Amino acid sequence: MSQLAKIIESLRMLEESGASFVCVTLAAARGSVPQEVGAKMLVVESGRVGGTIGGSHRVQEGRMDRAIARIARLGAMEASD
């Protein structure tokens, strides 16, 4: 199964479960990078579900932290509606 097929399957399962998630997509890259533009990583509040955007552990963890913060903000906005 290709990486994209795995991401799509994970997206389907997350959507069916009602879990809040963010799909992080590598939009641009400079120099030599381990992933191509368009690489995806799925993140739920508890952490990464699947995929990778590559880069160092620090870079990827930083993106996960930002995604988790976004999930929390969206949840807070929904709760205030």
C-alpha positions as CSV (number, residue, x, y, z in Angstrom):
1,M,0.0,0.0,0.0
2,S,1.4,3.4,-1.0
3,Q,2.0,6.2,1.6
4,L,-0.9,8.2,0.0
5,A,-3.2,5.2,0.3
6,K,-2.3,4.8,4.0
7,I,-3.0,8.5,4.6
8,I,-6.3,8.3,2.9
9,E,-7.3,5.2,4.9
10,S,-6.3,6.9,8.1
11,L,-8.3,10.0,7.2
12,R,-11.3,7.8,6.5
13,M,-11.0,6.1,9.9
14,L,-10.4,9.4,11.8
15,E,-13.5,11.0,10.1
16,E,-15.6,8.0,11.0
17,S,-14.5,8.0,14.6
18,G,-15.3,11.7,15.0
19,A,-11.7,12.5,16.2
20,S,-10.3,15.9,15.7
21,F,-7.2,15.9,13.5
22,V,-5.0,18.1,11.4
23,C,-3.3,17.0,8.1
24,V,0.1,18.7,7.9
25,T,1.3,19.0,4.3
26,L,4.8,19.9,3.2
27,A,4.1,22.9,1.0
28,A,7.7,24.0,0.1
29,A,11.2,22.8,0.6
30,R,14.7,24.2,0.1
31,G,17.9,22.3,-0.6
32,S,18.2,18.5,0.0
33,V,15.2,17.2,2.0
34,P,14.1,13.7,2.9
35,Q,10.5,14.2,1.7
36,E,9.0,15.7,-1.4
37,V,6.6,18.7,-1.5
38,G,3.2,17.3,-0.8
39,A,4.3,14.8,1.9
40,K,1.6,14.5,4.6
41,M,1.4,13.8,8.3
42,L,-1.8,13.2,10.3
43,V,-1.9,14.5,13.8
44,V,-4.5,14.0,16.5
45,E,-4.5,15.7,20.0
46,S,-2.5,12.8,21.4
47,G,0.2,12.9,18.7
48,R,1.0,11.7,15.2
49,V,-1.2,9.1,13.6
50,G,0.6,8.5,10.4
51,G,2.8,9.8,7.6
52,T,5.8,12.1,7.9
53,I,6.9,15.4,6.5
54,G,10.5,14.5,7.1
55,G,13.2,16.7,8.5
56,S,14.9,16.5,11.9
57,H,13.1,15.2,15.0
58,R,13.0,18.8,16.2
59,V,11.4,20.1,13.0
60,Q,8.8,17.4,12.9
61,E,8.0,17.6,16.6
62,G,7.6,21.4,16.2
63,R,5.0,20.9,13.4
64,M,3.2,18.3,15.6
65,D,3.1,20.8,18.5
66,R,1.6,23.5,16.2
67,A,-1.0,21.0,14.8
68,I,-2.0,19.9,18.4
69,A,-2.4,23.6,19.4
70,R,-4.6,24.2,16.4
71,I,-6.8,21.2,17.3
72,A,-7.2,22.6,20.8
73,R,-8.1,26.1,19.4
74,L,-10.7,24.6,17.1
75,G,-12.1,22.6,19.9
76,A,-12.4,25.7,22.1
77,M,-14.1,27.6,19.3
78,E,-16.6,24.8,18.8
79,A,-17.3,24.7,22.5
80,S,-18.1,28.4,22.5
81,D,-20.7,28.2,19.7
